[in-house]
Amino acid sequence: MRRGYAQDGRKAAAALKYRMGEDPAPQLVAKGAGKVAERIIEAARVAGVPIREDPDLVALLMTLDIGEMISPELYAAVAEVLAFVYRMNRKAIEGSHARPDGRAHSRQSR
């Protein structure tokens, strides 16, 4: 999920869906400004979807239609966002294996 600001200065948000190995390219599944953007951001938070601010990318995504796959020109920018999401997900998984004292559990070979 990305957020930024619309041309009129209101908060804007866009959400992409991508299933590695299944989808040919990320697809725009939601976009909006103002109150709609706030609802998109809140839905992402509730669902545990990482959120990244990228006003330039949001401005480009706002030009797409819902359901449209991103164009090859956006692949590099969206790849950076996907890498961010994968890192955040990995940190969340690693954090769920922490001990009550905050230290990570260690695995021992037998």
C-alpha positions in Angstrom: 0.0 0.0 0.0 1.3 3.4 -0.9 0.3 6.8 0.2 1.1 10.4 -0.8 -0.8 13.5 -1.8 -3.2 14.2 -4.6 -2.6 17.2 -6.9 -5.0 19.3 -4.9 -2.9 18.6 -1.7 -5.3 16.1 -0.2 -4.0 12.8 1.2 -4.0 10.1 -1.5 -3.5 6.3 -1.3 -3.2 3.4 -3.8 -3.1 -0.3 -3.1 -1.6 -3.0 -5.3 -2.1 -6.7 -5.4 0.6 -9.0 -6.6 1.0 -12.8 -6.2 4.5 -13.8 -7.2 4.4 -16.7 -9.7 0.7 -16.2 -10.4 0.2 -12.6 -11.6 2.1 -11.2 -14.7 2.4 -7.8 -13.0 1.0 -5.9 -9.9 -2.6 -4.8 -10.3 -4.2 -1.6 -8.8 -6.9 -2.7 -6.5 -7.8 0.6 -4.8 -7.1 4.3 -5.1 -8.5 7.5 -3.7 -7.9 10.9 -2.1 -9.2 12.5 1.0 -11.7 10.4 3.0 -11.3 7.5 0.6 -7.5 7.5 1.0 -8.0 7.5 4.8 -10.3 4.4 4.5 -7.7 2.6 2.3 -4.9 3.4 4.8 -7.0 2.2 7.7 -8.0 -1.0 6.0 -4.4 -1.7 5.3 -3.4 -1.1 8.9 -6.2 -3.4 10.1 -5.1 -6.1 7.7 -1.5 -5.7 8.7 -0.4 -4.6 5.3 2.8 -2.5 5.4 2.3 1.1 4.4 5.0 3.2 2.6 4.8 6.9 1.7 5.8 7.5 -1.9 4.0 10.6 -3.2 5.6 10.3 -6.7 4.5 6.7 -7.2 1.0 7.4 -5.8 0.6 10.2 -8.3 1.5 7.8 -11.1 -0.8 5.0 -9.7 -3.7 7.5 -9.5 -3.6 7.7 -13.3 -4.5 4.0 -13.6 -7.9 2.5 -13.6 -8.9 0.1 -10.8 -8.1 -3.4 -11.9 -5.4 -2.3 -14.3 -2.0 -3.9 -14.2 1.0 -1.5 -13.8 2.9 -0.7 -17.0 6.5 -1.8 -17.5 7.6 1.8 -16.9 6.6 1.4 -13.2 8.2 -2.0 -12.6 11.3 -0.6 -11.0 9.5 1.7 -8.7 7.0 -0.9 -7.7 9.8 -3.5 -7.2 11.3 -1.2 -4.6 7.9 -1.1 -2.8 7.6 -4.9 -3.0 11.1 -5.3 -1.6 10.0 -3.0 1.3 6.9 -5.1 1.9 8.9 -8.4 1.9 11.4 -6.9 4.4 8.6 -5.7 6.7 6.9 -9.1 6.5 10.2 -10.9 7.3 10.8 -8.6 10.3 7.3 -9.3 11.5 7.8 -13.0 11.3 11.2 -12.8 13.0 9.6 -10.6 15.7 6.9 -13.2 16.4 9.7 -15.6 17.4 11.1 -13.3 20.1 11.2 -14.3 23.7 9.4 -12.4 26.4 12.7 -10.6 27.2 12.8 -9.3 23.6 15.7 -11.6 22.5 15.3 -13.9 19.6 15.0 -17.6 20.3 18.0 -19.6 19.2 17.8 -22.8 17.4 20.3 -25.6 18.3 21.2 -28.4 16.0 20.9 -31.9 17.3 
